[in-house]
Amino acid sequence: MTVVPFIRPQPRNAHGVTIRPRRDLRTGVTAAGALREWSIEGGVTDALIVARKAWREAGHTSPMAIAPAFEHLADAASAGDLAAKIQLADISPRSVDIEVGEAELAGRSLAGIERLRARGFGVALAVDPDCPLPLGARARSLFTELLLPAPSRLDPFLGCEGLDTSPMARRLYAARECGLVVTAVGVGDHTWARALLAAGFDRGEGPFAPGL
């Protein structure tokens, strides 16, 4: 198994946005950029426009991920409005992944997520440690990526496959079975990244891959 070291420094951004790279744990390729913070005027679309410009100027062409306030995703109409604004800004839906928190989505309609997927957007589910959202076949078909907090190297989350019955481990195994991309958030260093790759994660975000 070969893991490419993540040593290329990222340029410092002066555009008022903070972008965290998501690296493929197998190849080291930057698979996406996650817009984590912004201090610019305007709404979600304005932040996305600025972030994509900064991302492209840094030499990246991979998709941009953004986590809007849940009010933009709560129902089909709200999600449709968000999708329309992004597309009116001449941004392709296939170049954007929308993040939604599992805790916010649990017990609510998935109609907003369905609308985004129908428009061509990727949708990443930020998993809650309690895993309150049932991930049946319908739900699994709507998400393109799962975001899980990176377990520590000594956490039983990284136990033998099939033997670990913790909710997070079950979520990881289920995602792997249905072909979803699984990203670990908060990866501290390269040794940690290699351990997460061995545990079944596909991508990593965190201090091991400096941000923009």
Steps between C-alpha positions, in 0.01 A plus 500: 500500500644836395407831660635819348629745766290813538782750514413761238433829683181688423516873424350736754164639388417870519145477368316475833431126474654194664519187284608158627626250241359147501770261386460155354671280760626259234656741253538833679298676228284792614150362449305805622527828684273557802398860563512520879484871582435824321499864600355665193175682438212317338354153528602145424531556126727802544728303733508213250593732213792649696615159626497342153704790363760460777501123451560532127772762551678252727505257208216267603219377275328258738146566632422744780304388807289743703274462804208746473275577794237227528224745409627478140448123498195453720252439217483461125416867437791633708745255344370587155559870566858429612565285194362768267719773653813290463418415140419864419854580617621277214620229739439142388316286757748221432780719633327554837437268793242614754560389860215434741520400866343170599370637832314779318358267237384221735122485526450745215403466137767408247321697227764776500777245454306334220464835323874567518586155370249540217678822401834319485661610827698262716374478858725406791355387832696623803447205734396560860663272763155376606409414137131603541408485129397156373708435190263280305526440129322825412722714722819329380405569140482875570844554649826492309735528797509442876707730723607331824709647781841331481531247784818493703756231423408320823125523450314166469339656192810363326442146624470190285238524229182319592583498871463866586133576571529872584250718307776689320675180394174355368444820305849472351453137398154569353635791296777283361252230405284739298788683333478839673814709534602511868699801622669534839493856637765613748793282388803604700804363318617266226531195725141554607398536135659165411316331788170646383563377146555150638175533697300572185493878462542647151586864569636715780464860610692660783839630619687232303395686182556877552218724387460802279 
